[in-house]
Amino acid sequence: MSDASDVETNVLRGEILNATIDDVLIVAITDARGIIRHANTKFCEISGYSADELVGRTHRVIRSGYHCRSFYRAMYAAITSGKIWRGNICNRAKDGSHYWVATTIIPHMDVAGKIDAYIAYRFDITAEIEAGQRMRKLALQDPLLGVLNRIGFSQRLTSVLHRHPTDARDVALALVDLDGFKELNEQYGHDGGDVVLETIVRRMGEVCGDRGIISRIGGDDFTLLFPFAEPPELMGAMLRRLQAALERPISLSHTDVTVFVSIGYTFTGPECHTEAALMKRVDLALKEAKKHGGHCIIAYSERLGNEVLYRQRMLRNAREGMRDGEFKVYYQPIVDIRSGEVTACEALLRWVHPVRGVLTPCAFWEIFLDFPLTAEVGRLVRDVVVNDLAAWRASGGFSGAVSINLTSADLAEDNFVKAFTDQVAARNLPPDCIVFEVTESMLLTGARAERTRQDLLALTAAGFAIVFDDFGTGYASLGQLRELPLQSIKIDRSFIANIATNERDRQIVAGITDLAHRLSIRVVAEGIENEEQCRILNEIGVDALQGFLLACPVNTHMLSLAVASARETLLKIADWPLTERPSRMPPVTVGVGSASRPG
């Protein structure tokens, strides 16, 4: 009785086990040739095939085409050698849908040790795989616009380049930037900005269709990747159509706004077939478009690449030149127009190049794009000026003032005002022998501009004078006259150049001079190159003159000769009485051009 009961119990346990397996596992058993001999219920349910449709066939019936041949070759190599294989497989159901299964294939041996069957156990992991795919897609996709983000763009570009020959020119990349988008965002808010971005992306898709792969790689920066680009002339025409479409008015907050775009683009080629190379070139092209004022399309050219190489070489040589003491400070006298005395001079940077000779900053302006190098140059100029002033006073030489142009890099240094005040005091120099010049670019709106104003006020409180350089060339010059404690202004040479022939320029200079004098601010005219300019400026009433007609910039040892020459030149050309009487303003202590500006 007990034996019969045990048998019934074992049978029941087997039935329960089989039922449980059928509910959870997808099971298939094949012979040694891979012919399916058994397919359980779960296999039939997930594949959509009946057991009769599966038995007698191979697993090729459910292949999805997702995996490459090497995937299956590796699988077969393992199981035919008697090893257990585990992995995830994407299969295709009868209705064409795909599903994923975590698979274990176990070879079964007969008594002779030969494989006579394969048993495949599978779990349905479609939900997990699809969830992972969705997460990966989100990681590669811009959440607002649905296009690729920077990471997704990088992966897609790498994939496209991998499929194209390195010498092919059939891949193009365009970088699209929205001019003035930041201001638009501030005016209409982020919701308005989002509407603009969504419209831009939609129009990109309408123009480019399936030819272009759109990515958003920054706030208002987009890339367009063309895996099979048109020839250069047709690509340019297509981008012009794109620009026209993007610049159509966009309805926003009951009004229409227009967003102009700048586009730079390039093609692959033998020397440009990596993501880094393409991005470097397309970025250069976009910067060139921005340099032209935006709202234009620029293709990368060899000239742009050569300019970058030149700047890199210039920076390297400049750093070596700083190390080797090739950068010097020259001085250009500034002459009081009524007394003929040189009461100040301008400190100007010169690069005494071992091959190219003495260079002015206009020949090496690229180095001032490098913030650390600009700061190093500023320290050099200040050190030289302080040392020269101390030496002149000790020897009874030049007793006037010297002015130094400040840069944002100078004021970015910690405790700049205190450090320089202490440096001047250590050499027993009065603060009023040094003047600092500033330009409008340093005083634009923003947190940095406010700190600049505070530093200038601190310099004034310490006894240093402030001069506004290049007056008249910016947009906010008059505002600075009101806000800054200015001692002098320097009228930009662009207004002086044609003053003898251009009545409008003459009236502008006269108006600036009159306004400055009403505010007790001295006026210096720079860029003096002929006698007629001197006579007109005297009639207008400017206070001091600076330019090559009077004296060229010279090194420290030649300054006394330059000072004497400047006074003598003015005496020769002046047809107005020179007097030792002080002019209507206090003694001039005017600005000395910039360490970063040509003299």
Buried (B, 14 or more C-beta within 10 A) or exposed (E): EEEEEEEEEEEEEEEEEEEEBBEEBBBBBBEBEBEBEBBBBBBBEBBBBEEEBBBEBEBEBBBBEEBEEEEBEEBEEBBBEEEEBEBBBBBBBEEEEBBBBBBBBBBBEEEEEEBEBBBBBBBBBBEEBEEEEEEEEEEBBBEEBEBBBBEBBBEBBEEBBEEBEEEBBBBBBBBBBBBBBEEBBEEBEEEBBBBBBBBBBEBBEEBBEEBBBBBBBEEBBBBBBBBEBBEEEEBBEBBEEBBEBBBEEBEBEEEEBEBBBBBBBBBBBEEBBBBEBBBBBBBBBBBBBBEEEBBBBBBBBEEBBEBBEEBEEBBEBBBEBBEEEBBBBBBBBBBBBBBBBBBBBBBBBBBBBEEEEEBBBEBBBBBBEBEEBBBBBBBBBBEBBBEBBBEBBEEEBBEBBBBBBBBBBBBBEEEBBEEBBEEBEEEEBEBEBBBBBBBBEBBEEEEEBEEBBEBBBBBBEBEBBBBBBBBBBBEEBEEBBEEBEBBBBBBBBEBBBEBBEEEEBBEBBBEBBEBBBEEEBBBBBBBBBBBEBBBBBBEBBBBBBBBEBBBBBBBBEBBEEBBEBBBEBBEEBBEEEBEEEEBEBEBBBBBBBBBBBBB
